[in-house]
Amino acid sequence: MEHTEQLTPTTDPTTTPSRAQRRGLRTHRWRRDAVELSAVFLSVTAADLVAKLVVHGPDGPVVLGVSAVALLATALFHTWWAHRHQLHGPPAPDAPAPPGAPGAPQAEPLRGPLHDFEGSALWRVRTTVQDSPGSLARVCAALAGRQVNIVSMQSHPLPTGAVDEFFVRAPRSLTRADLTALVAGAGGHDIWTGPADAHDLVDVPTHVLALATRTALDAAELPIALRQLFGQCSIRQYPGAAARGTAGVDGHVMRLPVPSGDLVELTRPQLPFTPTEFARAQALVELDTLLGPRVPDVRARLSVPAGAELTVRRADADDKAAALAMHHRCSPETLRKRYHGPVRDADRYLDHLLDARHGQALTVETADGRIVALGHLMWDDDSAEVAVLVEDAWQRRGLGLDLMRRMSALALEAGVETVYAVTQSSNTGLIATMRRLAAPLDYEVDEGTLVITAHLAEAAEELPVPWQTRPGR
């Protein structure tokens, strides 16, 4: 797309000459030309007289010698005079001090709608324009005409056009409908506008690199990175569906196959995906695949009333044997409350729950490495499911509450503001644990199954820091 800029000349009546002034200027030029022509004639006459005197006069060589000495004396005198005034003349004015230095003049603060941040609002505007010279310039000119400042812009090329995305600062008097009308009047179509904040103003390459760093350190960060890269979107992973699904972009749906055979599907109702966004998502998935399973080594000490020293840390596939041993020590009633029925396929459950690509698993272990509690935070669209299993001998010691609070803090840190737990109405222990999160709760009962949803934003100050030290943070 060619970016063009049109400049319109301005006319100032105080600097434009009038008709009488133009007539006077022509008269002045005619007089000057006549004087110069007369000077030429006089110079030719003088040269002719000197030539005749030198050639025909008896003292011609003497006249030439005297003239040369006079010219040389004049040049020497002029050199001496200029040198004397350069050394003893008045001092040159001081160079101005750099901005901000002592003594430097203070610049006047900029005024006007574009710099009145108190009276402006940030917006995100996305529109499709034709791939032709001047199409982007018309949109920019329309925004500038209403005192809308373009803070940043990026373009997503399409086969038949381009999607231009702007972050703009507009006067608060300009509504969302006004912005849409402005862009539409300048030739844009498929327009979407929405409020933005300062977090959206991060440079796109810098933002992508930061997300790639988080993904490289922790496999569980991939869904979080995708959500932060594309805004509010739903993410689902279908096991074994890569061979049946088609990779690519289909309007508001993006499908990404992963080497494990699963298919990751992203849905964003408010904005269709672009090929550029698909390339960014594919790069993150390829990075995740190249690095393989990885979980950061983060730990925290946990003290219980009995005085035993316990460690809370992230769990991974290497903890499967110890997790199975804990299952065998749990009573059937405890396992039924956790898994909502008989546990015959614990191996299959744990393979999924300990896979970092599906979420984060936390474990509480004793000094001898025995696991006594497990917590699972599993990403689900724009929310997350939480679940806790505590060995019978370690129940009612605050282990479940500690895991629940840490998982809620991890979800909020990832931009997920709601978590939910699926249990039975008879599971009074989990219900009491959710209530102690100090977050507003929603209850939904369906055929004996209870779904408790916690809204974490209002309890952010009550939640702990998940890990005091964390690699790459």
N, C-alpha and C positions, 0 to 999 in steps of 0.2 A: 504494500500500500504506500503510495507517495504522500508525504506530508507537505503541504503547501501553506504558505502564509501570505496574505495579501496586505499591503500597506496602502492606505488612503492618504494622499497629501492633504495637509491642512492649510488654510488661508487665514492670515492674521491681518485685519484691516489696518493695524497700526504700522505694519512694515511694508505694505504694498504702495508703490509710488502712484501719485495721482497723475492726471493728464498734463497739468501745468508743470509738475516736477519732471515728467519725462521730456517735455519740450525744452526745459532749462538744461537738462543733461545733454541733449543733442547739440544745443548752442555752445555749451562748454567744450564738447569734443571738437567742434569745428574750429574754435579759436586755438585750441591746443595744437591741432594739426597745422594751422597756418604758422604759428610760432616755430614749430619744429622744422618746417620746410624753409623758413627764412634763415634759421641757424645753419642749416646745411649749405645754403648758398654762401653765407658769410665765411664758413669754414673752407669751402672750395676756393674762394677769392683770396683768403689769407694764405693758403697753401701755395697758390699760384705765385703770389708776390714773393714768398720766401724762396721758392724755387728759382725765380728769375734773379733774385739778389745773390744767391749762392753761385749760380752759373755765370752770370754776367758781371757781378760786382767785384771790385778788387779785394774786398775783405770777407769773401764768402767762407773760407775755412775758419777764420777767427770767429765769425758769428756762430758757426756750428759748434765750435769748441766751447764758447761761452754758454750756449744753450744747454749742452750736455752737462757742464759743471753746475749750472743752475738747477737742472732737474735732479741731479744727484744730491745736491745740498737740500733741496726740498724734501726728497725721500728720507734722508737721514734725520732731518728735523721732525718729520711726521712720526718716524719710529720712536725717537726719544720722547716726544710729547705723549704718545699713546702709552709707552711703558711707564712714564711717571704717573699718569692718571690711574693706571691699573694698580700700582702699588700703594698710592696715597689717596685713592678715591674713597668714597663712602663705602662701608661694608655692605655686602649683599644680604638680602633678607634671609633669616633662618629658615631652614627646611621645616615644613609642618611636622609636628609629632605624630607618630603612628596612632591609629585609633585605640583608645583605652589607656594610653600612656598619660602620665601627669602633665597637665598643661594642654592636652589635646582638646579641641572643641568638642563638646558633647553633641552628638547627632540628635535631631528631633525624632521622637518616636513616630513610627508610621501610623497614620490614621486611616480610617475608611473601613468599609464593610469587609474587605478581604483580611484585615488585620485585627478586627474586633472579634476575638475568639469568644468573648463572653456572649456575643449575640449571633453565634453561628452554630452549625450542627454538622457532624460528619455523616456522609452517606456513601453507600456502595451502589454503583450504577453499572449495569451490564447491558450491552446492546449489540445487535448484529448490524453491520453496515456492509455496503457493497465494496468490493475490492476494486476501487477506481480512484484516480487522483482527486484529492480534495474532499473525499467523503469524511475522513476523520477531522479535517480542518473545519468542516461545517458544524460538526457536533461541538468541537471546542469553542468555536465562535459563538454558538448559541448559548453555551454555558457562561462564557465570559460576558455576554450581553446582559445577563441577570446577576452579575457579580458573584458567580460561582467559581471558586478557586480549585483547580485540579491539583490535588496533592500528589497522586501517583497514578500511573496508568500502565496496563499491560495488554498485549494483543494476542489473541489465539487465532491463528490462520485456519480457515476452512476451505474446502475445495471450491466453493462458489462465493466466498466472502470472507469476513473476519468478525470475530467476537471481540469487542473492546470492553475492557473492564476498568472503571475509574473509581478512585476514592477521592471524594470531593468535599470541600468545606463550603457550605451554602448558608446564606442568611436564614435565620429561624423563621422568617416570614414566608419562606419558600416551602411549600408542602410537597409531600411525596407525589401527588398528582401533578403538581407544577413541574417537577423534575422530569417526570415521564412525558409530559406534553412538550417540554423543551427539546428533549432528545428525539421524539417522534417528528416534530416539526423540522428537524435538521436531517431527516432521512433515515433515522434508526428504526429498527423493528425488533420484535421479540425482546422487549425491554423489561428489565427487572430492576427494581430499586429497593433498598432496605437500609435501615440505620446501621452505622458502623461505630467503632470506638478506636481508641489509640492503639490497641493491640493489633488491629488490622493493618496498621501502617508499616509493619515490618517489611523490609526489602524481601522480595520473593525468593531470590537465590539464597539469601541468608536464612530465611525461614526453612527452606527445603533442606539445607545443609544441617541445620539444628535438628530437624526431625530425623534425618538420616543418622545422625550421631546417636540419638536416643534409641533408634531401632537397632543400631549396631551393638549397643550395650545390653539390650534386653529384648528378647523375642516377643515378650508380651506387649511391647510398645507399638508393634506394627498396626493393630487396629486403631490405637490412639493417634498415631501419626497420620493415618489416612483420614481420620475424622477431623483433626486439626488442619490438615491440608485443604480439605474441601468444605469445611463448615459443617452445618447440621446435616448429617446424612445417616442413613441406616446401613449397618454392615452385618451381613450374614455369611456364614461359612457352611457350605454343603459338602459333607464327607463323600469322597468318591465320585463327585459330579463333574470333574474337570473334563473327562472324555465326552460327556453328554452335552456340556454347555459350550457356547460360542464366545470366545474372548473378544472383547472390544467394547464399543460404546453404542448404546441404543437409546438415544434421547436422555431420559432421566435415570437410566440404569447403566452401570459399568460392571463388567464381569472380568475377573482376573483369575486364571488358573494358577495353581501353585504346584510345585513338583511332587508334593505328597499325594497328589491326586484329587485334592479338594478344590472347590470353586468358591472364590470370594466374590460376593455380589454387593455392590454399593448402590443405594437408591437415594436420590436427592430430588424431592418433589418440586422445590421452588426454582431450581436451575438445571438445565440440561448440561451434561458433561461435554467436554470438547476433546478432540484428539490430543491436544497438548496436555490436558489433565490426565488422560489415559497414559501417556508416556511417562509422566511423573510418578503415577501410581505403580506402573510396571517396573520402574527403576527401583522403587522402594521394596517391592516384592522380590526382585532379583537379588538385591542386597541381602534381604532376610534369608533367602535360599542359600546364597553363597556362604554365609557365616554359620548356618546350621543352628541347632538348638543351643541356647545360651541363657543363663540366668545369673544376674549379678550376685556377688557374695555380700549380702547385707544381713546384719544381725542386730539383735537388741536383747538386753538382759531383762528378765521378768522374775520378780519376786512374788511368792505366794505366801499366804498366812502361815503355812506349815514350815516355812523357812527354806524350802528346797530352791536351788538355783536353776532356773529354766532359761532356755534360749529360744527366741522367736526369730525365724529366718525364712527366706524364700525356699520353696521346695521345687524339685524337678523330677525327671523320670528316674534318676538314680535313687530316689527315696521310695520307690515302689515296694521293695521288699519289706522295709520297715513299716510302711503304711499298711500293707497286708497283715503284718504281725499285729499291729494295733487293732485292725478289724477283728481278728480272731480273739482278742481279749475283750472286745465289747459284747455286751449282752444283746440278744435278739431285739429287745424293745428299743435299745438305743439305736441300733442299725435301722430298725423300721421307721423310727421318727426321722432319721436323716434321709433315707432313700425312699420313704413312703411305701414300703413293702418289703418282702423277703429279699435278702441280698444273695443272689446266686451267681451274679456276674460281676463280682468286685474287681476282677482283673480288667474287664472292659471299662468299667467306670473310671478306675484309676488311670488307665492309659489316656483317657480323654481329660480327666481333671488335672493331671500333672503335666500336660502339654502346654508349654508357655504360650503357644500361638492362640490358645483359646481363652487365656486369662492369666491370673496370678494365683498361685497356691502358696499358702503360708503353713508353716509347721511349728509346733512347740515340742521341743525335745529336752530330755533330761541330760545330766552331765555325762552319762554313759552312752548317749546317742539314741536312746529309746524314744520314739515318737509317741506322745500322749494326746495330741490334739491336732486337727487339720482344719484349715479354713480355705474356702475357694471363692474367688472373685471372677466371674465369667461374663465377658462382654456380650451384650444382647441388644442389637440396634443402638439406640441412644441411651440405653439404660444398662444395668448390670445385675446379675443374680448373685446373691451371697448365700453361702451355706457353711455350717460349722458342725464338726463332729469331735466330741470330747470323750475320751475313754472314761468308763464308769468310775474307776477309782480316783479320777482327777476332776470330777464334776463338782460344781458349786464352790470353785476356788477362783473364779473370775477369769479363767482362761478363754471361755467363749466370748465374754464381753471384750476382752483385750483384742482378740482376733477380729471381732466385728467392727470395733472402732478403727483398727488399722486398715482394714479393707475399705471401710467407708472413706477414710482419708485418702487412700490410694485412688479410689474412684473419683473423688472430687478433684484431686490433683490432675487426673487425666481429662477433666472437663465433663465428667458424667455426674449429673446432679441428683439422680435418683437411683437407688438400689432397691431390690425387692428380694424377699425370701418366700419360698414356697414350702409349706408345711401342713400339718393337720391342726385342727382347732384344739386338739388335746395336748399339743406340744406347748405347755405353759412355760417351759424354760426358755425356748426361743422367743416366745412372745415377750416375756419379761426382758430379755436381752435387747430386743429391738426397741422397746420403750425407753431403755436407759441410754439410747443414743442421743436423747434430747432433741430429736428431729420430729417434725410433723409426720404422722403416719396415716396411711390410707389402708383400709381393710376391705378385702373382697373375698367372699366365700362362694365356692362353686362345688356342690356335691361333696361336701365334707373337706375339700381342699381349701386352705386359707392362704391367700397371697397378701403379704404385708409390704407396702411400699413406703420407703423413707425418703423424704425430701431433704437432702443434705445441706443445701445452701444456707438454710436458717440455723444450722448447727455447726457451721464451719469453725467458729472460734472454740467450740468444745472438743473438736476432734484433735488427736495428737499428731505430731510429725511422725510419719510412718517409720523413717529411718533417720537417725541423726547424721550419719555420713553415708553418702551414696556416690558411686563412681560416675563421673561426668556431669555432676549437678553443682 
